Structures are given as C-alpha cells and as structure tokens.
C-alpha cells in the first residue's frame, strides 16, 4: 500500500501538534518509547523525530512531509517546499522569537555593542547571519542546553528562543534585539510534490490543518430572536459572510447562528440579551473551511 511519510516534532511541539491533527480529523497515538506513532489513516506513516532534524530528513526524501519551525528550516538551510504556516506554539497560538539577550546589568544595549563579544545559542547559523547583516564580528558558539544560565560567566550574550520572555526575565536577562520570528510550518520534499497522489494528499492535510487552526479561536453562537428585534441584533454579530437566519415554529420568531471570535462572546452576551436575544448557545468548533 502507498504511504506518505510524515515527520512529527518530538519535544515541546509534540502535544500541540498531535492535538491540532486531532482537530483536523486525524487521531494519533504515541506508544511508550515508540518513535512510530499510530495514525488512523492507512496512507500515512508517522515518525516522531526532533524538530531540528525534520527539515534535513524532508529534504533528503526520508520524509515526504514534516512539521518544523521556521527557525530550524532557516538554520539548516534545507531545500524544502513550505506548504503552509501553522501559527501555533507549545503554550498557545502565538509565534516564538529568536532574541538576543544579555544580563540585566550588562553594558551591552544594542547589536552594535556585541562587536568582539561571545554569544551562545542553539541556532548558530541564523545568529551568525544576523550579525553579518549588521556588520558585527562576534564569536558564536553552539550551546548544548541551559543557555540562559551561561551569561555573564561563560558568554556575554545569548540568542534564545522565547515565547513569552518570562524565562529570560527569571534569569535576569533582557532582550536587546529580535533575530527572527518563527512559527511551525508544514514542509514537503520537492520530489514528493511531483507525485500526483502525494501532492493531493499533502494539499488535503494542509487544508484540514488550516481549517482546524482557523476554528481554534472561534466559536459558534446561536440564539432565538423575534423578527422585530433583528435590526438591533444583526449589527452586533460579525460573521464570515452573514449570520444564518432560520424560521422557528413560533410565529414571528427566528433562530440566528453565526461564527465569532471566542474572546468577543463575553463582551456580546449581555448586549444580545438586552437587544432581545433568548436561548443563547455557545459551542466549540473543530474546523472552519472557507
């Protein structure tokens, strides 16, 4: 049977990635100590691997597709096809940033102040390129971990990935520059994209993942309203197109249904009730396919 080999990122992105695939309609189960998760699609074979390695293995054709951050795609210089940007992270839906940080008491306040200094990072090539673009000569060394504790004793600065900046602050570090902003990407092997059934499968997976992400911050909202009150209700309700209005058995009453940003519901509920809405229901969404 034909198989599409999918690289899933192990580590911090593993859980949110598997959750996103579930919302997209793919159930993935990772067994104890197994690097080959089960997926309920006979045409897909999953491999659990570090995000840092997925671009390289996708380029070589060991993987047909994979999910890795823009940071590691850039760092490895992998020649792959970026299918889609999947804006989610280990803590939420926001991107992460590769930043330059120094100790709070350091005299280094800008990129220019790094001239002749020593910097530790996991993303050596990206950091070197950024410094070159700013005409800065500095020693950039690979960090095997615990990067945040190295300055000032071992290095003058670090280039570190951060989502919220809280860990940097906890280690008395302050950001002086952002090198790049990164989000997970669905990437594909160039040759795999030339095989018709693989390309169709990749596009299908991409569409479902995007649909799941689009639904992540939205909810469905449903309510009953008398027709006379519709002019008061409709201006309050944003929608992908227009709210759906359906007649009810009771004369003069209709059901109104729409899709809305989840955060806006708490602001709207009281306004909707004051405008005459009844039986307001909020429900979760798995996918939105435009």
C-alpha positions in Angstrom: 0.0 0.0 0.0 1.2 3.5 -0.8 2.5 5.5 2.2 3.1 9.2 2.8 5.8 9.5 5.5 5.1 12.3 8.0 7.6 13.7 10.5 6.0 14.8 13.7 8.1 17.0 16.1 9.2 15.4 19.3 9.5 17.6 22.4 7.7 20.8 23.2 5.7 20.9 20.0 4.7 17.2 20.2 1.5 17.6 22.2 0.1 20.7 20.5 0.9 19.2 17.1 -1.0 15.9 17.9 -3.9 18.0 19.3 -4.0 20.0 16.1 -4.1 16.9 13.9 -6.9 15.5 16.1 -9.0 18.6 15.4 -8.1 18.3 11.7 -9.6 14.7 11.9 -6.5 12.6 12.4 -6.2 10.6 15.6 -2.6 9.9 16.5 -1.5 7.7 19.4 2.1 7.7 20.6 3.0 4.5 22.4 5.6 4.3 25.2 9.1 4.6 23.8 7.8 4.3 20.3 9.1 6.5 17.5 6.4 5.4 15.1 3.0 6.7 16.3 -0.2 5.1 15.1 -2.4 7.3 12.9 -5.9 6.3 11.7 -5.1 6.9 8.1 -3.7 3.9 6.2 -2.0 6.2 3.7 0.1 8.0 6.3 3.1 6.6 8.2 4.2 8.7 11.2 7.8 9.1 12.5 8.4 11.0 15.8 11.6 13.0 15.5 13.3 16.2 16.8 12.0 19.3 15.0 15.7 20.3 14.4 16.1 17.2 12.2 12.9 17.2 10.3 13.9 19.8 7.6 17.1 17.8 6.8 15.2 14.4 6.6 12.5 16.0 4.5 15.0 17.4 2.0 16.7 14.0 1.7 13.4 12.3 1.0 13.4 10.1 4.1 10.2 12.1 5.0 7.6 13.2 2.4 6.3 15.9 4.7 7.0 17.1 8.2 6.4 19.9 10.7 9.2 22.0 11.9 9.7 25.6 13.0 10.8 28.3 10.6 13.8 28.8 12.9 15.1 25.3 12.2 14.2 25.4 8.5 16.4 28.5 8.2 19.1 27.2 10.5 19.6 24.0 8.4 19.2 25.8 5.1 17.0 22.8 4.0 15.8 22.9 0.4 12.2 22.0 1.0 8.7 23.3 0.0 6.9 25.3 2.7 3.3 24.2 2.2 1.7 26.3 4.9 2.3 28.4 8.0 0.7 26.8 11.1 0.6 29.5 13.7 0.6 27.6 17.0 3.1 27.0 19.7 3.7 25.0 22.9 1.8 27.4 25.0 -0.8 28.9 22.6 -1.3 30.2 19.1 1.4 32.8 19.0 4.8 32.7 17.3 8.1 32.3 19.1 11.0 34.6 18.6 14.8 34.1 18.5 16.1 37.0 20.5 19.5 38.3 21.6 19.6 38.7 25.4 22.1 40.0 27.9 22.4 40.2 31.7 20.3 42.9 33.2 23.4 44.8 34.5 25.3 44.4 31.2 26.6 47.5 29.4 25.5 45.9 26.1 22.4 47.7 25.0 22.3 47.1 21.2 23.5 44.8 18.5 26.4 47.1 17.8 27.7 46.6 21.3 28.2 42.9 20.6 31.3 43.7 18.5 34.1 41.3 19.6 31.8 39.6 22.2 30.9 35.9 22.7 27.4 34.6 22.1 25.9 31.2 22.9 23.0 29.7 21.0 21.5 26.5 19.5 20.9 28.4 16.3 24.4 29.2 15.3 24.0 29.8 11.6 20.9 32.1 11.9 22.7 34.1 14.6 25.9 34.4 12.5 23.9 35.6 9.5 22.1 38.2 11.6 25.3 39.6 13.0 26.9 39.7 9.5 23.9 41.6 8.2 24.5 44.2 11.0 28.3 44.2 10.3 29.2 42.8 13.6 32.0 40.4 14.2 31.4 38.2 17.3 32.2 34.6 18.4 29.1 32.5 18.2 29.3 29.1 19.9 26.9 26.2 20.0 25.0 25.7 23.2 24.1 22.2 24.3 21.4 23.5 26.7 20.9 25.6 29.8 21.8 28.6 27.6 20.1 31.1 29.9 22.5 30.4 32.8 25.7 31.0 30.8 25.9 34.8 30.8 27.9 36.6 32.2 30.3 33.9 33.5 30.7 32.0 30.2 29.4 34.3 27.5 28.5 37.9 27.0 25.1 37.3 25.4 22.8 34.5 24.2 20.5 34.0 21.2 17.5 32.1 22.6 14.0 31.1 21.5 11.3 32.6 23.7 7.5 32.6 23.6 6.6 34.9 26.5 10.0 36.2 27.7 9.2 35.0 31.3 12.1 32.6 31.5 14.6 35.2 30.3 13.4 37.7 33.0 13.5 34.9 35.6 17.2 34.5 34.8 17.8 38.3 34.9 18.2 38.6 31.2 16.9 41.4 29.0 16.2 41.4 25.2 18.2 43.8 23.0 17.1 42.6 19.6 14.9 40.1 17.8 16.7 37.9 15.2 13.6 36.2 13.7 10.0 35.3 14.4 9.2 31.6 13.9 6.1 29.5 13.6 5.6 25.8 12.8 5.5 25.1 9.1 4.2 22.1 7.1 7.1 21.3 4.8 7.4 18.8 1.9 10.1 17.1 -0.1 10.3 18.6 -3.6 10.2 15.3 -5.4 7.2 14.2 -3.3 5.3 17.2 -4.6 5.8 15.9 -8.1 4.0 12.7 -7.4 0.3 13.3 -8.1 -1.3 11.3 -5.3 1.2 12.5 -2.7 0.6 16.2 -3.7 -3.1 15.7 -3.5 -2.7 14.1 -0.1 -0.4 16.8 1.1 -2.8 19.5 0.0 -5.7 17.7 1.7 -3.7 17.5 5.0 -2.8 21.2 4.7 -6.4 22.3 4.1 -7.6 20.3 7.2 -4.8 21.7 9.4 -5.6 25.2 8.3 -9.3 24.6 8.9 -8.5 23.4 12.4 -6.4 26.4 13.2 -9.0 28.8 11.8 -11.5 27.3 14.2 -9.1 27.4 17.2 -10.0 30.9 18.4 -13.6 30.9 17.2 -16.9 29.5 18.4 -20.4 29.1 17.1 -23.1 31.3 18.5 -26.8 30.5 18.3 -29.9 32.4 19.6 -33.6 32.9 19.2 -35.0 36.4 18.5 -38.2 38.0 17.4 -38.1 39.3 13.9 -38.9 42.8 15.1 -35.6 42.8 17.1 -33.4 41.7 14.2 -32.3 45.2 13.3 -30.9 45.5 16.9 -29.2 42.1 16.8 -27.6 41.8 13.4 -25.3 44.8 13.7 -23.8 43.2 16.8 -22.9 40.0 15.1 -19.8 39.7 12.9 -19.6 36.6 10.6 -17.6 35.0 7.9 -20.3 36.1 5.5 -23.7 37.0 7.1 -25.4 35.3 10.1 -27.7 32.4 9.2 -31.4 33.2 10.0 -33.9 30.3 10.1 -37.6 30.5 10.9 -39.0 28.8 14.1 -42.3 27.1 14.6 -43.5 30.0 16.7 -44.9 32.8 14.6 -42.6 35.8 14.3 -39.5 34.1 15.8 -36.3 33.1 14.1 -33.0 31.4 15.0 -29.8 33.3 14.3 -26.5 31.5 14.0 -23.0 32.8 13.4 -19.3 32.2 13.9 -17.4 34.6 16.1 -14.1 35.2 17.9 -14.3 33.4 21.2 -13.0 36.4 23.1 -15.8 38.6 21.8 -18.5 36.5 23.2 -18.1 37.7 26.8 -18.5 41.2 25.6 -21.5 40.5 23.4 -23.7 38.2 25.6 -25.2 41.0 27.7 -25.7 43.3 24.7 -27.5 40.4 22.9 -29.8 39.8 25.8 -30.6 43.5 26.2 -31.4 43.6 22.4 -33.9 40.7 22.9 -32.0 37.5 22.2 -33.1 34.4 24.1 -31.7 30.8 24.4 -28.2 31.9 23.6 -25.9 28.9 22.9 -22.1 28.9 22.5 -20.4 25.8 21.0 -16.9 24.8 20.1 -15.7 24.3 16.5 -13.2 21.8 15.1 -12.7 23.1 11.6 -13.7 26.1 9.5 -13.3 25.6 5.8 -13.8 28.8 3.9 
